[in-house]
Amino acid sequence: MLNEELKGKSIGWIGTGRMGFAMAERLLKAGANLSAWNRTRSKAEPLEELGATIVDNPADLVDCNIVFTMVGGPSDFIEVTKGKKGVLAQGNKVPGLLIDCTSISEEASREVREFANSVGTAMIDAPVSGNAKVVKAGKLSIVASGAKDAFDEALPYLEVIARGVSYVGDGELSRMVKICHNVLLGVVIQSLAEITVLAEKGGVPRHAFMDFINKSVMGSMFSTYKTPSLVNLDFAPTFTPLLLRKDMELGLTAARNLDVPMPVASMTKEIIQNLIGQGYTECDFAALIEMQAKNSGYEIKSEEVEVGTGL
């Protein structure tokens, strides 16, 4: 729960998709005084039951002490901050602190940071690791960057949203961390697909193999969470191949610019491109296991075994 001083500050929230809604919900349940905007108003309205005020435009949040953004991408972020009805573009009145949790490029982040600084608003980049189910389970992670005093102000609110908050320094450094994180995500899911198919072709049931992996030194929150996808072929999207390809490309572009060879990541990106070429675009990226099985000479089937996500 937030203390009385923190409850006294007004919080604005822009973007109540699956992730944004779950994150704003945690702040409201901790006692935050929160007003929210979403392009589709009906997606924000259920927050009223927890005490939120729903506003008509991002500009209506200029009186807030702190504004969070969790929107679709860089163009949306620029629009809701610098655009005609943007929260930073309304003249003399601006929030004291902007906290952006959207996954965007360093360039878009830097553009808005420079604008924010010019109008007197501090900015913290705070991209996340996890999805809406992870948020609800209280297991989200956040990596943050920006001025240390601004981070210190943001920290109590970030700690309500996430179980782990890591500060990595000034400027856009957290954007680099997030890109590296998602490149690792691609490499790990492809490796899991390969070894699980190898084990199955060798006669080991997938659920038994993943049970061992999750209990071993190689197990992780991620491997446990993706076990239902690998065992029962549940490809309801949490992160699509299209989004993963975008982040792999961002990571490989950064690697080229910094002269860092990344042969494994490069090969993984081509495998993801192959998956997309075969029509796997809107499903979960764990569908890589289905393609891996096809390439290994058999048709994979759901084991219909009850396995948990670890959440």
Secondary structure, DSSP 8 states (H G I E B T S, - for coil): ---HHHHTSEEEEE--SHHHHHHHHHHHHTT-EEEEE-SSHHHHGGGGGGT-EE-SSGGGGTT-SEEEE--SSHHHHHHHHHSTT-TT-SSS---SEEEE-S---HHHHHHHHHHHHHHT-EEEE--EES-HHHHHTT--EEEEBS-HHHHHHHHHHHHHH-SEEEE--STTHHHHHHHHHHHHHHHHHHHHHHHHHHHHHTT--HHHHHHHHHHSTT--HHHHHTHHHHHH-----SS-HHHHHHHHHHHHHHHHHTT---HHHHHHHHHHHHHHHTT--SS-GGGHHHHHHHHTTS-------------
